[in-house]
């Protein structure tokens, strides 16, 4: 369970890193979209980072 929780944390941190990169260069993180803007970056990567961080916290509650 520890390794799964660590994987979820790393996915969350990666999504947060992609969010930061996307705020400076949205076209770099949304290359497949027709229109790349910061709002889409925040929705996609910010939502993913928040979702996986909440899952990480919930898994931590279940372990203790």
HUCOR-V406480 format. One line per field, one symbol per residue. ss: DSSP state (H for helix, E for strand, L for the rest). phi: phi as a letter, one per 30 degrees, with the letter a starting at -180 (. if undefined). burial: + if it has 16 or more other C-alpha atoms within 10 Angstrom, else -. A space follows every 10 residues. Layout:
ss->???
phi->???
burial->???
This chain:
ss->LHHHHHHHHH HHHHHHHHHH HHHHLHHHHL LLLLLLLHHH HHHHHHHHHH HHHHHHHHHH HHHL
phi->.ddddddddd dddddddddd ddddbdddcb ddddccbddd dddddddddd dddddedddd dddd
burial->----+--+++ +++-++-+++ -++--++-++ -----+++-+ ++-++++++- -++-++--+- ----
